[in-house]
Amino acid sequence: MSSYTGEGSKLGRIVNTFEETFIAVLLGLMTLVTFANVVLRYGFNDSLIWGQEVVLILFAWLVLFGIAYAFKITAHLGVDALTALLPKKGQRVLALLSAAACLIYAFLLMKGAWDYWAPFAGLSPTEGRWFPTGIDWGARNNSFYVTDQVPMLEWLRWLEPLTLNKGFEESQWEHYDKLPRFIPYVMLPVAVALMLFRIVQATLRIIAGKQDSLIVSHEAEDEVAAVAATHGEEQK
């Protein structure tokens, strides 16, 4: 399994490239839209009516992507005051238990994310309160919900027969006047899937002895303390 999910694997490299590129694009778009709105407002007494909503959507995407990315670089904060007192073997056992709990949580979150997003995309959510026990084929199609201000992009009109007009004859078809909500909401299952992938990677690293825990490393603090101690000795 590690050969397929490890950072050096083909899938790992693809995910790394996609994740880092997408984060950079999100930051760039947020900056561009905000800057354009400021220039329009103070320079031309105008504004992009959809600008604020787009920035909020992009920011939400960035946060969700950041959760998964933080697992990759071991940047999530945690309290290790008690685990640090244990011997290495005890720390390893607790790290594996924490990883197992995170895997279970991410799996449940994946189900919840899919079940929430699927109706907005004209798809069927799963059945079962905790674990998927089947497909709810009778779920209501909520693909008619749209964003408040974001205009519909013409090159996305091909989605209308698959979502808004699913099951209707062409003579009864309607059209989106705003961007459908399932497009910004798609980040929920995508981000949680990335989170699950990153937790699997981290768990495999812990099993292989390449990583001590899921939380942020204290190596930087140790280095700072060492430099401070050295500097103090020099002053003496």
C-alpha positions as CSV (number, residue, x, y, z in Angstrom):
1,M,0.0,0.0,0.0
2,S,2.8,2.4,0.8
3,S,4.2,2.1,-2.7
4,Y,0.9,3.6,-4.0
5,T,0.4,6.3,-1.3
6,G,4.0,7.3,-0.4
7,E,5.3,10.7,-1.2
8,G,7.7,9.2,-3.8
9,S,5.0,7.3,-5.6
10,K,3.5,8.5,-8.8
11,L,0.1,9.2,-7.1
12,G,1.9,11.0,-4.3
13,R,3.7,13.2,-6.8
14,I,0.5,14.0,-8.6
15,V,-1.3,14.9,-5.4
16,N,1.6,17.0,-4.3
17,T,1.7,19.0,-7.6
18,F,-2.1,19.4,-7.6
19,E,-2.3,20.5,-4.0
20,E,0.6,23.0,-4.1
21,T,-0.4,24.4,-7.5
22,F,-4.1,24.8,-6.4
23,I,-3.1,26.5,-3.2
24,A,-0.9,29.0,-5.1
25,V,-3.8,29.6,-7.6
26,L,-6.3,30.2,-4.8
27,L,-4.0,32.8,-3.1
28,G,-3.4,34.5,-6.5
29,L,-7.0,34.7,-7.3
30,M,-8.0,36.0,-3.9
31,T,-5.4,38.7,-4.2
32,L,-6.4,39.6,-7.7
33,V,-10.1,39.9,-7.1
34,T,-9.6,41.9,-3.9
35,F,-7.1,44.2,-5.6
36,A,-9.5,44.7,-8.6
37,N,-12.4,45.5,-6.2
38,V,-10.3,48.1,-4.3
39,V,-9.2,49.8,-7.5
40,L,-12.7,49.9,-8.9
41,R,-14.2,51.1,-5.6
42,Y,-11.8,53.9,-4.9
43,G,-10.7,54.8,-8.4
44,F,-14.0,54.4,-10.4
45,N,-16.7,54.4,-7.7
46,D,-17.7,51.0,-8.9
47,S,-17.2,47.4,-7.7
48,L,-17.5,43.7,-8.6
49,I,-20.8,42.8,-7.1
50,W,-19.8,39.2,-6.9
51,G,-16.2,39.9,-5.7
52,Q,-16.8,39.4,-1.9
53,E,-18.7,36.1,-2.4
54,V,-15.9,34.8,-4.7
55,V,-13.2,35.7,-2.2
56,L,-15.2,34.0,0.6
57,I,-15.5,30.9,-1.5
58,L,-11.8,30.9,-2.4
59,F,-10.9,31.5,1.3
60,A,-13.0,28.5,2.4
61,W,-11.3,26.4,-0.3
62,L,-7.9,27.5,1.0
63,V,-8.7,26.6,4.6
64,L,-10.0,23.1,3.6
65,F,-6.9,22.5,1.4
66,G,-4.7,23.8,4.1
67,I,-6.0,21.2,6.6
68,A,-4.9,18.4,4.3
69,Y,-1.6,20.1,3.4
70,A,-0.8,20.6,7.2
71,F,-0.9,16.8,7.6
72,K,1.7,16.6,4.9
73,I,4.2,19.0,6.5
74,T,3.3,18.0,10.1
75,A,2.0,21.5,10.9
76,H,-1.1,20.7,13.0
77,L,-0.7,21.8,16.6
78,G,-1.2,19.4,19.5
79,V,-0.5,19.0,23.2
80,D,2.3,16.5,23.9
81,A,3.0,17.4,27.5
82,L,2.0,13.9,28.7
83,T,3.2,11.9,25.7
84,A,6.6,13.5,25.9
85,L,7.0,11.9,29.4
86,L,6.5,8.4,28.0
87,P,9.3,6.3,26.6
88,K,9.8,6.1,22.8
89,K,7.7,2.9,22.6
90,G,4.8,4.4,24.5
91,Q,5.0,7.5,22.3
92,R,4.9,5.3,19.2
93,V,1.8,3.4,20.4
94,L,-0.1,6.6,21.2
95,A,0.9,8.1,17.8
96,L,-0.5,5.0,16.1
97,L,-3.7,5.2,18.2
98,S,-4.1,8.9,17.3
99,A,-3.5,8.1,13.6
100,A,-6.2,5.4,13.8
101,A,-8.7,7.8,15.4
102,C,-7.9,10.4,12.7
103,L,-8.4,7.8,10.0
104,I,-11.8,6.9,11.4
105,Y,-12.8,10.6,11.8
106,A,-11.7,11.4,8.2
107,F,-13.7,8.4,6.9
108,L,-16.8,9.6,8.7
109,L,-16.1,13.2,7.5
110,M,-15.8,11.9,3.9
111,K,-19.2,10.3,4.1
112,G,-20.7,13.4,5.6
113,A,-19.0,15.6,3.0
114,W,-20.3,13.5,0.1
115,D,-23.8,13.2,1.5
116,Y,-24.0,17.0,1.9
117,W,-22.6,17.8,-1.5
118,A,-24.2,15.0,-3.6
119,P,-27.8,16.4,-3.7
120,F,-26.6,19.8,-4.8
121,A,-24.9,18.1,-7.8
122,G,-27.9,16.0,-8.6
123,L,-26.3,12.9,-7.3
124,S,-27.4,10.4,-4.6
125,P,-26.0,10.5,-1.0
126,T,-25.3,7.3,0.9
127,E,-27.6,5.7,3.4
128,G,-26.7,5.0,7.0
129,R,-26.1,7.4,9.9
130,W,-22.4,6.6,10.5
131,F,-21.2,4.2,7.8
132,P,-22.5,4.0,4.2
133,T,-25.0,1.1,4.0
134,G,-26.2,1.8,0.5
135,I,-27.3,4.6,-1.9
136,D,-30.3,6.8,-1.3
137,W,-31.7,6.8,-4.8
138,G,-34.8,8.7,-3.7
139,A,-33.0,11.7,-2.3
140,R,-34.2,15.1,-3.5
141,N,-32.3,16.8,-6.3
142,N,-31.1,20.1,-4.9
143,S,-29.1,21.2,-7.9
144,F,-31.4,24.2,-8.5
145,Y,-29.7,26.0,-5.6
146,V,-27.4,28.8,-6.8
147,T,-25.0,31.3,-5.3
148,D,-26.1,34.7,-4.3
149,Q,-24.2,36.9,-6.7
150,V,-21.6,34.9,-8.7
151,P,-22.7,34.8,-12.4
152,M,-22.9,31.6,-14.3
153,L,-19.9,30.8,-16.5
154,E,-21.0,30.0,-20.0
155,W,-18.4,27.3,-20.5
156,L,-20.0,25.4,-17.6
157,R,-23.5,25.3,-19.3
158,W,-22.8,21.6,-20.3
159,L,-23.5,20.8,-16.6
160,E,-27.1,21.8,-16.8
161,P,-28.4,18.6,-18.5
162,L,-26.5,16.5,-15.9
163,T,-27.8,18.4,-12.8
164,L,-30.5,21.0,-13.1
165,N,-32.4,19.3,-16.0
166,K,-31.6,15.7,-15.0
167,G,-34.6,13.5,-15.9
168,F,-36.5,16.2,-17.8
169,E,-37.2,16.4,-21.5
170,E,-35.2,19.0,-23.4
171,S,-38.4,21.1,-24.0
172,Q,-38.7,21.5,-20.2
173,W,-35.0,22.5,-19.6
174,E,-34.2,25.5,-17.5
175,H,-30.9,27.4,-17.2
176,Y,-28.8,28.6,-14.3
177,D,-28.9,32.4,-13.8
178,K,-26.2,32.2,-11.2
179,L,-23.4,29.8,-10.5
180,P,-24.9,26.6,-9.0
181,R,-23.8,25.9,-5.4
182,F,-22.5,22.4,-6.1
183,I,-19.5,24.0,-7.8
184,P,-18.1,25.8,-4.7
185,Y,-19.4,23.0,-2.5
186,V,-17.4,20.4,-4.4
187,M,-14.4,21.4,-2.3
188,L,-15.9,19.6,0.7
189,P,-15.5,16.0,-0.7
190,V,-12.3,16.9,-2.6
191,A,-10.6,18.4,0.5
192,V,-11.7,15.6,2.8
193,A,-10.5,13.0,0.3
194,L,-7.1,14.8,0.3
195,M,-7.2,14.9,4.1
196,L,-7.8,11.1,4.3
197,F,-5.0,10.6,1.8
198,R,-2.6,12.7,3.9
199,I,-3.5,10.9,7.1
200,V,-2.9,7.5,5.4
201,Q,0.5,8.8,4.3
202,A,1.3,10.1,7.8
203,T,0.2,6.8,9.4
204,L,2.5,4.8,7.0
205,R,5.4,7.1,7.9
206,I,4.8,6.5,11.6
207,I,4.6,2.7,11.0
208,A,7.9,3.0,9.1
209,G,9.5,5.0,11.9
210,K,10.0,8.0,9.6
211,Q,7.7,10.2,11.7
212,D,7.0,10.4,15.4
213,S,3.5,11.9,15.5
214,L,0.8,13.7,13.6
215,I,1.4,17.1,15.3
216,V,4.0,19.7,14.7
217,S,7.6,18.8,15.3
218,H,9.5,20.5,18.1
219,E,12.9,20.3,16.3
220,A,12.8,24.0,15.5
221,E,12.2,24.9,19.2
222,D,15.1,22.6,20.1
223,E,17.4,24.3,17.6
224,V,16.4,27.8,18.9
225,A,17.1,26.7,22.5
226,A,20.5,25.3,21.5
227,V,21.5,28.5,19.7
228,A,20.3,30.6,22.7
229,A,22.3,28.4,25.1
230,T,25.4,28.7,22.9
231,H,25.0,32.4,22.7
232,G,24.6,32.7,26.5
233,E,27.9,30.7,27.0
234,E,29.7,33.0,24.6
235,Q,28.6,36.1,26.5
236,K,29.9,34.5,29.7
